Amino acid sequence: MTPAQLSRTVLHTVRRAVEDDELCVAVPERVKVRTPPRPGCGDYATNVALLLARGERGERGERGEGDALVIAEVLRRRLLRTPGIARVDIAAPGFLNITLDAGSHGELVRTVVSDGLRYGHGDSLAGVSVPLGSSDEVRAALVAHVVRGLVAAAGGVVVPGHGPVVRPSPLSGRDLLTRLGPDAARWALLRPAGHDLPDLDPSRLLSQREDNPLFRVRYAHARTRALMRNAGQLGLAPEPQPESGAAYDHPAEIGLLALLADHPRTIEAAARHRAPDRLARHLVAVADAFFRFQELVQDLFQDLSHDRLQPSRPSSRQSKPPAVHRARPALADATGAVLAGGLHLLGISAPDHL
């Protein structure tokens, strides 16, 4: 279940509670869920009960936190009956912390791998018109071009309008290509927020070091491809965790899964706000989470190689079930799809070797 799907589930739950006269509130147009700021608070959190208690405009009015807790309890009971949701906790003053069941994580990985580069594309902006202007200035023109692709990916429509407003590039398009090449030039103009001046220093943008965000993103993608090649050499067929299993339970896995699940919503937000920098920053976060996760895959590969070379001496981690051996490469494969798909939307290449 992705955050977008969970948002729709919570919204549907509110609507049904109102229709059944269990709640007397105005049904909002949208419900937001987000990853909790601290571990141990579920997979996602929403403040919908607080907003419903305070009214549509977020004004406290005659309602208080007590009403928010009552609303949260009504929604909690209903959400617990939803397939894919394992647990719902209430946190004062009225937050709902939602934990998905193990099968939801496996289903997410299956969806990402199946959709490939198109994972995150959909109809979340169906019926929404995004105004967009044209410009001869290189950065504004590039941002507008990428936004058109983002809007199309989210199912929206671009209509004539103003913006997006960005700080202009101090260099021409030709100079940028000469100094940086197409990939680094695009990244330099797209990653900063529109009101920020782009950093066009070749020593930073072209360096193959960890302090270069573009390098980290592309290197993370290349590492996912390398891990898949290694899996093939070891005879592993990547497969997401079985619905009855709990293979994805390590904090590094949970953190990475949350970012993959948030990819569709990131595309929508980047399109809606005409801000490709949101997608660029999301890809950096995915890459950094992947580097924390990849050690788990490498440990598994080491164990399997050890067992093949010395079958009479089992490895110290042989207690890992076979499902984990297949599930972790599958998560690496899904991560590669998200990184490649995101770079593709920005017009940047995602090489398998770097």
Secondary structure as UniProt FT lines:
FT   HELIX           3..19
FT   TURN            20..21
FT   TURN            39..40
FT   STRAND          44..46
FT   HELIX           48..54
FT   TURN            56..57
FT   TURN            61..62
FT   HELIX           65..79
FT   TURN            80..81
FT   TURN            83..84
FT   STRAND          85..91
FT   TURN            92..94
FT   STRAND          95..100
FT   HELIX           102..115
FT   HELIX           116..118
FT   TURN            119..120
FT   TURN            124..127
FT   STRAND          129..132
FT   HELIX           138..153
FT   TURN            154..155
FT   STRAND          157..160
FT   HELIX           173..190
FT   TURN            194..195
FT   HELIX           202..205
FT   TURN            210..211
FT   HELIX           213..233
FT   TURN            234..235
FT   TURN            243..244
FT   HELIX           251..261
FT   HELIX           263..272
FT   TURN            273..274
FT   HELIX           276..309
FT   TURN            311..312
FT   TURN            316..319
FT   HELIX           322..346
//
